[in-house]
Amino acid sequence: MTASKPPNSQKTLIKVLFWCLAAPMMALMFFRLFFFLFRFVYGTVLILLLGQQAAHSILILSTATALVFTVGAIGYAYKQLKTHIIGQ
């Protein structure tokens, strides 16, 4: 048995709910997760290699990397939503 595709009004509602409710919450969650992960990884490596003077570089590098990974994770989640839920 195959699942039927939702009508256009429901597709629009699903997209609005994703971008207005789910995406901002996921962005905050993923950014915090990736920031702490990359701050730990980069912090450990750079402090061991360069010493304590690299603290600002660690913050900038971990923020930029977390932002890129967050945008990628939300883009991937939207792609999966379109493929499996909306059926486009």
Secondary structure, 3 states (H helix, E strand, C coil): CCCCCCCHHHHHHHHHHHHHHHHHHHHHHHHHHHHHHHHHHHHHHHHHHHCHHHHHHHHHHHHHHHHHHHHHHHHHHHHHHHHHHHCC
